[in-house]
């Protein structure tokens, strides 16, 4: 029996994923978590999950740290990021963190079911668009060179996302478990690299490239 955990704070997503899974398999155990705390409680008991599906936009939750927890507590699990964030902007970063799939919530059901099937068969899943992007980069076309956000580190990118949510430096520091002064440093680096002076300018630029 396959064991699957979804971590998403929207009940409609948790229910919808279960319905899609039921279309491709009949025998699985389904665990749901709406918060970081619920997810960690499940991981504490179940260290043999086959698939963990994570949203990146849960309040007071560092997806990067959750990925680390998943790898530590259930090391053989496949990890999928299921997010509303742009695949072009985000997918490569999460693959570098060791996830096995990144899928946008807006994709058609068939693509999502294909991703589930690949992961539950112990393989990774790359969307056709992402494969084209990776192939272009491999053969020297440097797709990311036109995207200024490609120069941000993973931590800088994560801090930027929290800034877009309107969180204070103290709130971000609490979520990431680092000192607030470090968040201030990351913010300054982001502004310098992007050549902006405000969050509004940064957000407007982000929307041009996502």
N, C-alpha and C positions, 0 to 999 in steps of 0.2 A: 504494500500500500504506500502510495506517495504521500508525503507530508509537506504541506504548503502553508507559508505564513505571508499575509499581506499586512503592511503597515501603512495605513492611509487614514486621515481624519475625516473622510467623507464616506458615510455609510453606503451611498449609492454606488461608489466605486468598488467598495468591498463586495457588495452584493453582485454587481455587474461582472466582476472578475470571476466570482464563483460560478455564475451562470455560463460564462464562456468555457470555463474549465470542464463543466458538466457536459459540454458538447463534444469534447475530445477525449474524455475519460470517465469511467464510472466508479472507480475505487480510489478515493483519496480522502485524507484527513485535512480539514481546512481550519486554520487558526487566523484570527483577525486581531489587530491592535490599532487603536485610534490615537495612541500616544507613544512617546519614547518609553515611558515607564511600563506600559502594557507589553510592549515589544520585548523589553529586557526581561520581564517576568516570564514570558513564554520561552525565550532563549535559555533561561536558567534551567528550565525543566526539560526542554527538547533540544538535544544537541545533534539530532540526526535528521534535520529538515532537508528535503530535496530541493526546494525552491523558496527563496525569500524575495518578496516583491516590495520595494520601498518607494514611497513618495519622497521628494526632496523638500517639499514646502510644508512641513508640519511645524507648528509654533514651538519655540524653545527646543529645537532639535537640530543637531548637526548631522547631516547625512553622512559626512565623511567619518565621523566617530561611530555612527551606527554601522557603517560598512565594516569598520575595524572590529566592532563587537560581534558582528555576525561571523566574521572570519575566525575570531578567537573561540566563540562558544559553539558554533556549528560549522566546522571547517570544510566539510564536504558539500555544503549547500551551494547551489547556483544562486547568483544574486542578480535580480533585474531591477533597474530603475524605471519606474512608470511615472511620467511627469508631464505637466503642461508646458514645461520650458522647452525652448527650441533645441532640436537634436543637433542642428548645425553648430550652435553655440556651446552646447553642454556635453554631447555624447563622448567626444574624444577624451575630455577631462575625466569622465567617470570610468572609461575603459582603462585609462592610465592608473586609476585607483584599484583596478582589479575586478570590476563588475563584469558580468557575463552578457548583459544585454542592457540597452537603453532604448526605451520606446516612448514615443509621445502619446499622450492619452487621446489625441485627436485622430489616430490612425483607424483604419477600418478594422472591423472585428476579425476578418480573415488573417490580417497581418499579425494581430495580437495572438491569435490562436497558433499561428505558425511559430511565433516566438516562444510560446509556452511549450509547444511540442519539441522544439529544438533543445530548450533548456532541460526539460524533463527526460530527454534522451542523452543527457550529459554532454551537450555541445553548447557553444556560444551562439549568440544571434546578432547579426549585423543587418540593418535594414539596407535595401538596395541603394538608397541615396547616400548612406554613410559609406558603403563599399566603394562607390564612385569617388567620394571625397578622399578616402584613404588611398585609393589607387592613383588618383591625380597627384597626391602628395608624394607617394612612393616614387613616381616617375618624374618628379622634379618640377611639377607645375606650380607648387607652392601656393595651394589654395588659401591657406591661412594668412599669407603675407599681406593680403588686402584687409584683413580683419584686425584692427588694433587691439582687440580684447584677447587675442591669442598670446600676447606677451605677458598677460597677468599670470601669476602663479596660482595654483589651486587654492591656496589659503586666501590670496587677495581676491580671487573670484568669489569665494564663499562669503567673505566680508562684504563685498559689493552687493551681493544678493540680499543680505540682511539690512544693509543701508537703504536699499530700495524699498524694503518693507517698513521703513520708518523707525527701526530700532535704534536706541542710543548706543554709544560706545560701551557703556556699562552692561547693557543687556546682551550685546553681542559677546562681550568678554565672558559673561556668565555662561552662555550657551557653549562657547568654544573652550571654556575652562582655561583661559589665559588672561594676563593682566590687561586692564583697560588701556594702559599706555601703549601696549603692543598693537591694539586695535587702532589707536590713533596713528601709529606709524604705518600700518597697512593702508589706512585711508589716505594718508599723505602720499604714499607710493602710488596708489591707484590714480589719484588726481594728477600726479606728475607724469605718469606713463600715458594717461589719456589726454593730458593737456587741457584739463577742465578745472573750474574753480568752485563748482557747486554740484550737489547731488542731482539737481534738476537737469543740468547740462549733461551730466554723466548718463542719466536715464534716457534722455533724448538721443544721445549717441548710441546707447545700447539698442534702442528700438530700431535704429537704422541697419544694424548688422545682424540682429537675431533671426 
